[in-house]
Every structure is written in C-alpha cells, then in structure tokens.
Amino acid sequence: MADAEAHQRARHMRQTLTPPEARLWAALRRQQLGAKFRRQHPIGPYIIDFFCASLRLAIEVDGTSHGSEEAAAHDARRTHWLGSQGIEVIRIAAIDVRMNFSGVVDGLRGVIGDRTAAPSVTAQAPRHLPTRGEEMR
C-alpha cells in the first residue's frame, strides 16, 4: 500500500471505528492507561487498530471477520511482520470488549505495566487478552 493511500485509508478508518473499537479507544485515549496510543495507525503495509510507539505495542480488536482460515492466515502474516519490526501484538476479541470490558482494560493495564517496566521485551506470537475466567496467555 502506498504511503498516501495508507494514510487516506487510515484517516477513513479513524472516522468509522466499530463500536468495540470506539469503546476501547475511549479507555486508551489521553494516556488513561499510562501510555500514548494512536488509533488506526499505518505501519508498513498494515493499519494497526491501536499503536503505542514508545512501547512498540499494537492492539488489534478482532471481530467476526477474523474467524475464517484466510483471515487467520492474514493475521498470522501481519503478526509475524510486526514481530520482525520489534512490535508486540495483543489481540482482543470484539465480543470481549462488549461483554468483559473491565477485564480487557485490566489486562491491558497489566500488559502496559509489563512493557513500561521492560520496554525491550517483544513477542513473536500475539498475546490474547483473557476472556472471562481465563488467565493471560
């Protein structure tokens, strides 16, 4: 994706956040969780839902469109590429933003705290925030 095209698409995506993205953005904006995030931020060939440059942390909200094999393969390629750039990817299911918002926010606080304490730590495999009753993996 050309730079100008990526920035134009990201701008459009910022104006049309999904309800789960908008809800999560309300918690991430203005450094409410202790780190500065950008929404719908282009990085290389991808547009990241939420990105914290200082922590090299990407947060992706996965809706139902991420359930197919093709989407899973695309997500794996994206995660691998971002990992090669030193960026950790956190994946959050959109249903968890709707049904377990406080758990999602608490999980993100923990991740941000970990990254703040050791910002050079990166992970190739994405972390998934816990759904109700699960442990962070």
ZAMARGU-4260 file (C-alpha; in steps of 0.2 Angstrom, whole numbers, plus 5000, padded with zeros to 4 digits):
<rodrens>
0) 5000/5000/5000 | 5007/5017/4995 | 5010/5029/5009 | 4997/5042/5003 | 4984/5028/5001
5) 4988/5021/5018 | 4986/5037/5027 | 4970/5041/5017 | 4963/5024/5022 | 4968/5026/5040
10) 4960/5043/5041 | 4944/5035/5035 | 4945/5021/5047 | 4948/5033/5061 | 4931/5041/5057
15) 4922/5024/5056 | 4928/5014/5071 | 4917/4999/5075 | 4908/5000/5092 | 4921/4989/5101
20) 4935/4999/5094 | 4926/5015/5099 | 4924/5009/5116 | 4942/5003/5118 | 4948/5020/5111
25) 4938/5029/5125 | 4949/5019/5138 | 4966/5021/5128 | 4965/5039/5123 | 4973/5053/5133
30) 4985/5041/5141 | 4972/5034/5153 | 4981/5018/5154 | 4998/5025/5156 | 5004/5025/5138
35) 5000/5036/5122 | 4991/5026/5109 | 4987/5031/5091 | 4971/5024/5083 | 4971/5016/5065
40) 4990/5019/5063 | 4998/5014/5047 | 5014/5004/5049 | 5022/4996/5034 | 5009/4988/5023
45) 4997/4987/5038 | 4985/4998/5048 | 4985/4994/5066 | 4969/4997/5076 | 4979/5005/5091
50) 4998/5008/5092 | 5009/5014/5106 | 5026/5019/5098 | 5036/5021/5114 | 5031/5003/5120
55) 5031/4995/5102 | 5014/4988/5106 | 5000/4985/5094 | 4982/4981/5099 | 4971/4973/5087
60) 4952/4971/5090 | 4946/4955/5081 | 4928/4954/5076 | 4919/4940/5067 | 4928/4943/5051
65) 4944/4936/5059 | 4936/4919/5061 | 4940/4912/5043 | 4955/4902/5039 | 4960/4916/5026
70) 4959/4929/5039 | 4968/4919/5052 | 4982/4917/5039 | 4982/4936/5036 | 4983/4939/5054
75) 4997/4927/5056 | 5007/4936/5042 | 5003/4953/5050 | 5009/4947/5067 | 5025/4939/5060
80) 5029/4955/5051 | 5026/4966/5065 | 5036/4955/5077 | 5050/4956/5064 | 5049/4975/5067
85) 5050/4973/5086 | 5032/4976/5089 | 5022/4965/5101 | 5004/4962/5095 | 4989/4960/5108
90) 4973/4953/5100 | 4957/4956/5109 | 4940/4948/5103 | 4927/4961/5100 | 4915/4951/5110
95) 4926/4953/5125 | 4926/4972/5123 | 4907/4971/5123 | 4905/4958/5137 | 4920/4959/5148
100) 4926/4977/5146 | 4933/4979/5163 | 4943/4963/5161 | 4950/4969/5145 | 4955/4985/5152
105) 4963/4977/5167 | 4973/4965/5156 | 4979/4980/5145 | 4984/4989/5161 | 4995/4973/5165
110) 5002/4972/5148 | 5006/4991/5148 | 5014/4990/5165 | 5025/4975/5159 | 5030/4984/5144
115) 5034/5000/5154 | 5045/4990/5166 | 5054/4981/5152 | 5050/4990/5135 | 5063/4980/5125
120) 5053/4964/5128 | 5045/4958/5112 | 5035/4943/5107 | 5033/4934/5090 | 5016/4926/5095
125) 5002/4938/5099 | 4995/4938/5117 | 4977/4936/5118 | 4968/4945/5132 | 4959/4934/5144
130) 4940/4931/5142 | 4930/4929/5157 | 4939/4917/5170 | 4954/4914/5159 | 4972/4918/5163
135) 4983/4929/5151 | 4992/4918/5139
</rodrens>
